[in-house]
Amino acid sequence: MPFAEPDVTRWLATYKRAWEGQDADLFVTLFTPDCEYRDTPWMEPVPGREFHAFWRALAKLQRDNHIDFEILGVKGDRAVVNWKARSTRAATGETRLGDGVFLLTFAADGRCADLREWQHWALKGAPLEKRQFSWDMI
């Protein structure tokens, strides 16, 4: 079933409410039971049946979450979304800034059937990483 930008916008608004509100019950309604959530390419995916426990555990680690989205493209049942976020680590009080991309695949009922994510986080106020290159490295 093809999705339009308004469909993705509604889905993202619910994701935002769930993540910012630390609402695991709402979060699981966004995904099919067989969905796989890959939050980085090098991590084992979290299966849909474990989402509730995954998000309850995550809520204990963070607070003061905020996230915004920019839809980069929608085609058929897929969407590419850039997100920018802020979250505070509960244990240390450190605020981190995140920037990432979702590749979302939707089921016919509007729930996400697959989520692939690429994300990067940095301590708020930290200087940008500077890479040093020389011709000797090439």
C-alpha positions as CSV (number, residue, x, y, z in Angstrom):
1,M,0.0,0.0,0.0
2,P,1.5,3.4,-0.9
3,F,1.9,5.9,1.8
4,A,1.8,9.7,1.4
5,E,3.7,12.2,3.4
6,P,0.7,13.0,5.7
7,D,0.6,9.3,6.7
8,V,4.3,9.4,7.7
9,T,3.8,12.7,9.4
10,R,1.0,11.2,11.6
11,W,3.2,8.2,12.4
12,L,6.1,10.4,13.3
13,A,3.9,12.6,15.6
14,T,2.9,9.5,17.5
15,Y,6.6,8.3,17.7
16,K,7.5,11.8,19.1
17,R,4.8,11.6,21.8
18,A,5.9,8.0,22.7
19,W,9.6,8.9,22.9
20,E,9.3,12.2,24.6
21,G,6.8,10.9,27.0
22,Q,8.7,7.6,27.7
23,D,5.4,5.8,26.8
24,A,6.3,2.2,26.0
25,D,2.6,1.3,25.6
26,L,2.1,3.9,22.9
27,F,5.4,3.0,21.3
28,V,4.5,-0.6,20.7
29,T,1.3,0.4,18.8
30,L,3.4,1.9,16.1
31,F,5.0,-1.4,15.0
32,T,3.9,-4.8,13.7
33,P,4.7,-7.7,16.1
34,D,7.2,-9.1,13.6
35,C,9.0,-5.7,13.0
36,E,12.7,-5.5,13.5
37,Y,14.2,-2.4,14.9
38,R,17.9,-1.9,14.0
39,D,19.2,1.2,15.8
40,T,22.6,0.9,14.2
41,P,23.8,-1.2,11.3
42,W,26.1,-3.2,13.7
43,M,23.6,-4.1,16.4
44,E,21.4,-7.2,16.5
45,P,17.9,-6.1,15.7
46,V,15.3,-5.8,18.5
47,P,12.3,-7.9,17.5
48,G,8.8,-6.5,17.8
49,R,7.9,-8.9,20.6
50,E,10.6,-7.3,22.7
51,F,9.8,-3.6,22.0
52,H,7.8,-3.0,25.2
53,A,10.7,-4.2,27.5
54,F,13.3,-2.5,25.3
55,W,11.5,0.9,25.6
56,R,10.8,0.5,29.3
57,A,14.5,-0.2,29.9
58,L,15.5,2.8,27.7
59,A,13.1,5.1,29.7
60,K,15.1,4.3,32.9
61,L,18.3,5.5,31.2
62,Q,17.2,8.8,29.8
63,R,14.9,11.8,30.6
64,D,14.0,15.2,29.1
65,N,13.8,13.8,25.6
66,H,13.0,16.0,22.6
67,I,13.0,14.9,19.0
68,D,12.1,16.6,15.7
69,F,11.8,15.1,12.2
70,E,12.2,16.1,8.6
71,I,10.8,13.7,6.0
72,L,13.4,13.4,3.2
73,G,11.3,11.2,0.9
74,V,8.3,8.8,0.7
75,K,7.9,6.2,-2.0
76,G,5.5,3.3,-2.0
77,D,5.6,1.8,1.5
78,R,9.0,3.4,2.5
79,A,10.1,6.6,4.0
80,V,13.4,8.2,4.7
81,V,13.4,10.6,7.7
82,N,16.1,12.7,9.3
83,W,15.7,13.2,13.1
84,K,17.4,15.6,15.5
85,A,17.1,14.9,19.2
86,R,18.2,15.9,22.7
87,S,18.2,13.6,25.7
88,T,19.6,13.6,29.2
89,R,21.3,10.6,30.7
90,A,19.5,9.8,33.9
91,A,22.6,8.5,35.7
92,T,25.0,11.4,34.9
93,G,22.7,14.3,34.0
94,E,24.7,14.8,30.8
95,T,22.7,16.2,27.9
96,R,23.4,14.6,24.5
97,L,22.5,15.8,21.1
98,G,21.6,13.3,18.4
99,D,21.2,13.3,14.6
100,G,20.1,10.3,12.7
101,V,18.2,8.8,9.8
102,F,15.3,6.3,9.8
103,L,14.5,4.1,6.8
104,L,11.0,3.0,7.5
105,T,8.9,0.3,5.8
106,F,5.2,0.3,6.5
107,A,2.6,-2.4,6.6
108,A,-0.8,-2.0,5.0
109,D,-2.3,-1.1,8.3
110,G,0.0,1.9,8.8
111,R,2.3,0.4,11.4
112,C,6.0,0.1,10.8
113,A,7.1,-3.3,9.6
114,D,10.8,-2.6,9.5
115,L,13.0,0.2,10.9
116,R,16.6,0.7,10.1
117,E,18.4,3.6,11.8
118,W,21.8,5.3,11.6
119,Q,22.5,7.6,14.6
120,H,25.2,9.7,16.0
121,W,25.3,11.3,19.5
122,A,27.6,13.9,21.1
123,L,27.7,15.6,24.5
124,K,26.0,19.0,24.3
125,G,28.6,21.8,24.2
126,A,31.4,19.5,23.2
127,P,33.6,20.7,20.3
128,L,33.1,19.1,16.9
129,E,35.4,16.2,16.2
130,K,38.3,17.2,14.1
131,R,39.9,14.7,11.8
132,Q,43.6,15.0,11.0
133,F,44.6,13.7,7.6
134,S,47.9,13.7,5.9
135,W,49.1,12.5,2.5
136,D,51.1,9.8,4.3
137,M,47.8,8.2,5.3
138,I,46.7,7.7,1.7
